[in-house]
Amino acid sequence: MYTDPQDEQFDVVDENDEVIGQTLRGIAHKDKSLIHRSITVLVFVNNQLILTKRSNTKDTYPGFWTASCSGHVLSGHTYEETARRELKEELSINVAGNLTVLGKDLIHFPQESEIMTTFRYDTLDSIIISKEEVDAYQFYSINKGFFNEMLPNLKITPDLRFVLDRYMPPAQSNSAVVDLCALRD
């Protein structure tokens, strides 16, 4: 049983991020032609990145390690509103100040397509995870040891792989449109 409501309404967008319709979460996650919006937030505490392990009741990539916070943009909402909401829901973080936008990318996952905006947020706040969303979290120093020794041993989501490759050293990809079907574990 999923804890993600399959009847959430998402805006369907074109490759330029213009709204062209709406669909339900359960449909969007099964049809790559229905591009919808999502967010990912990389949260740093004392220069260490928080990675979270997705709950086993999530509808996509249950039990996988992922970015600090991620979520889908509900119909009529903005990327930033969604990032703030998801930070509160998943990690009990009330955003004080601005979120830093790292970029916006069209990504084709194995079963769906999203335009994902990636944010960075630096905080000293305490982390309290929502057990409905997150099973665990871990702090990581982003260095060569992380990329060469730790990361290969983690079962990670395709969106985390993309974000790390694109926005964290060592960058390996400059493409704004990426097909992650080959990265499916």
N, C-alpha and C positions, 0 to 999 in steps of 0.2 A: 504494500500500500504506500502510495506517495503522499508526502506532506505538502507538495506543491499543488496548489489549486489548478486543475486542468482547464477551468473555465475562466481564468484571467484573460482579459482582452488586451491584445498587443496591436499596435499600429503596424501595418505592412508598408514597407518603404521601397523605393526604387534604389538603384545604385548611387544616386545623388542624395540619398537620405530624405527624399520628398515623400510624404504620406500619400499612399495610393489606395488604402483600404484598411480593414481590420480583420483580425482572426483570433482564434482562441489559442492559448498556450499549447494545449494538447495537439492541436493541428499543426501549429508552427514548428513544433519539434519533430515532426515527421515529414515535412515537405521543404526541401532545400530551395524551392522556387519562391517561398514566402520569406523574404528578407525582413527581419524585425530588429529591434534595437536592444542593446544590452550595455552594461557597464562592468568595469573591473576596477578595483581600487587596490593599489599597493600601499599598505600602511607600514610606516617605519617608526620604530620606537628606539631612541638612542642609536640611530643608524643601522638598526637590524630590521630586516623584513619579516613580517608575520605571514606565514603560510597557514592555511586552514585545511583541515580534512573534512570533506563533505559528508554529511549525514548519509547513512545507508538507506534513508527513506527519500532521498532526492530523486527526481525523475530523469536527470541526466548525470552521468558519471558519479554514481553513488560510491562513497568510500575512497574517492580519489583526492589527492592533495591539489589545492588550487590557490589562487591569489588570496590576499587577505580578505577580500570581500568581492562579491559579484552578484549580479542580478539582472533581471529584464526590466525594460522601461515599459510601464503600463501605458495604455492608450491615453493620449492627451498630456502625459507627463514629460518632463525634460530629463536629459542625462544627469544633470547636477542634482535635481530633486531626488532622482532615483539613487544616486550614490549616497547622498545624505541619509535617505530612508534605510538603505541596506546596511550602512555602517551602524546605525542605531539598532536595527533588528538583529543583525548577526553578531556584532561585537560590543554592543552597548556604548558606542562612541557617539557623543554629541559633537558634531563638527563646529569648532570655534575658528572662524576665519574662512579662508579660501581653500578650495581643493585645487591642486595644480593639474591642468590637463596635459597629459603626455602625448595624446594623439587620438585620432578616430580612424578606424580601419574596417573595411569590408572583409569578412572572413567566411569562408565556406567550410563548415565542419562536416563530419561524416553524415549527419542526418538533418542538418539545418544550416541556414545562412543568417548571419547577423552583421549589423553595423555596430561595432563595439567601441565605446569611448573609454579610454584608460586614464585613470586619475592617480595621483600620488598624494598621500596625506601623511604628514609628520606630526606625531603626538607624543605626549607623555601620559595620556590617560590610561587608566586600568582597563584591561580587557576582560569582559565577561561574555562568554559565548552563549548563543542560543542553541540548546541541544537539539532543537527541531531542525536547525540549519547546519550546524557544525558539530562534529564529534570531538575534534581536538585542534589545538594550534601549536605552532612552534616558531621560535625566533631563529633567523638565519643571518649570518654576515654574508653579504654578497661579495664574494671574492673568487679567485681561481679554484680554491678548494671546494667551494660550493658547486661550481659548474662541473668540475672534473671528478669529484668524489661523491658528494652528497646527492646532487640532482639525478644522476643516472640510477640511483637506487630507490628513488621515489616514484610511485605510481601517480603521475600528474595528468591533469586535464589538458586537452589540446589548447585551450585559451591561455593557460598559464605558460605552456611552452612557447606559444606565440609572443606573449607579453615579455617574457624573459629574453627571448631572442631579439625582439625589436627594441626594447626600451632599457634593458640592463646590459652592462658589459659582460662578456664580449658579445657585441651585436653581430648577428649572423644574417639578418634579413633586412632589406630596405624596401621590399615590395609592400604596397598598400593593399593589395588583394592577394590573399594567401589561401591555398587549398590545403586544409589540414587532414584530409581523408587518409593520407599516408601515415599520419601520426597516431592513428587510433590504436590504443593498446588492447 
